[in-house]
Amino acid sequence: MKLEAFPPGIEFDVGIIMGQDKWSTLNRSEKLSVARLFKKKVSSGEYSNISMVGRSSSNVSRYRKNS
């Protein structure tokens, strides 16, 4: 993932930080698994500088990297 290089303050989803080229090769089940794992790590505080900000119109979880 490109999370370290992602700028703070901008909203993103897991597909953006993985890279759309890699994300598009995953099937639906794999995308859901990756997204669940990321959400779990954010919720547990493992990624303490990331917060969930809501969902997009397509029901995808959106996050923000805090400074």
JOKA-V385252 format. One record per residue. N is the residue number from 0. PHI is phi in whole degrees, -180 to 180 (NA if undefined). Layout:
# JOKA-V385252
N:PHI, N:PHI
This chain:
# JOKA-V385252
0:NA, 1:-101, 2:-65, 3:-62, 4:-86, 5:-73, 6:-72, 7:-70, 8:89, 9:-106, 10:-75, 11:-152, 12:-122, 13:-60, 14:-60, 15:-70, 16:-76, 17:-77, 18:101, 19:-61, 20:-64, 21:-73, 22:-58, 23:-70, 24:-85, 25:-83, 26:-84, 27:-56, 28:-62, 29:-66, 30:-62, 31:-64, 32:-63, 33:-63, 34:-64, 35:-64, 36:-63, 37:-63, 38:-61, 39:-63, 40:-68, 41:-66, 42:-64, 43:-80, 44:92, 45:-62, 46:-106, 47:-68, 48:-95, 49:-117, 50:-130, 51:-81, 52:-111, 53:142, 54:-128, 55:-81, 56:-64, 57:-96, 58:68, 59:-95, 60:-64, 61:-113, 62:-129, 63:-139, 64:-87, 65:-86, 66:-71
